Amino acid sequence: MWKMNDTYYVFVYGTLRQHESNHHLLKNASCLWRQAWTNGILYDTGYGYPGLLASTTNRVYGEVYEVNGEQLKQLDLLEGYEEDGKNNLYERIIQTIHTDSGPVEAFVYLYLPAHVTELEEIVFGDWKCRRYLNRQEFLYFAYGSCMDDERFKLAGVHEQFARVKGCGVASNFSLAYSRKFHDGGRADMVEESTEMVEGKVYQIERKTLDYLFKREGVHSQIYRPAFIDVMIDGISYKNVLTFLVIDKEEEVAPPEHYYTEILRGAKGLVSKDYYQKLQDDLEQKFRIQLKVGEEG
């Protein structure tokens, strides 16, 4: 039984997430992680909210909040949960939640199997993908090699990236080369409350997702689409598309051709301080000696 003066961790994956319809119930709660996941399968109930079922292999993405007893009571009411209730819509259990800072234990609301009748599984295990990937236009935040347009030209899609919104800033992330390929690391964003990542924001059409999904290895489960908040010229834009590494590993040095694309795409776009940080990270983390022309 919850206690009014105690605090609890809760993992939310649907309408309670940031900018979603029931997020107001968490407006005074502390968000600890926005890019967390837990094992489960996510289904569309058909009523404007998702339901999570247990699974040992699939992943569901969401956010972790610290709530008090009164806030937890409100969440129980929303989810149709009563302790020892016989007609519950959801069951509240404790489950391991994976974050970029390590695993934590938190409450999760499971949709009861009796309510699952030929429901559609939600792609990528992410309610925001269900909500926003069907839009006709997107803002897309590129923070790695997609800041550069050379491969766009080679692939014949350069015109699809012609509308540049500007330099975007994603707060509470740090840049890491946490995806290992045969020739070195690839860029990723890791949640870190004191850091930020700068990148290029494009206005793209839905058809461009085919190219981006292939390039980012989405269907091979290398990167996943995610929606984050990005600042552009002091204005906050909600639910901007980006791509994050699914299975993060210890950082490894990126290959020359890859970091060259990042530096070339970033130069003249990101702030001077951030560009210097990109260079410093390459030199200090990986002992990479930048050539003349790659330096600021």
Secondary structure, 3 states (H helix, E strand, C coil): CCCCCCEEEEEECCCCCCCCCCHHHHCCCEEEEEEEEEECEEEECCCCCEEEECCCCCEEEEEEEEEEHHHHHHHHHHHCCCCCCCCCCEEEEEEEEEECCEEEEEEEEEECHHHCCCCEECHHHCHHHHHHCCCCEEEEEECCHHHCCHHHHHHCCHHHHCCEEEEEEEEEEEEEEEEEECCEEEEEEEEEEEEEEEEEEEEEECCHHHHHHHHCCCCCCCEEEEEEEEEECCEEEEEEEEEEECCCCCCCCCCHHHHHHHHHHHCCCCCHHHHHHHHHHHHHHHCCCCCCCCCC
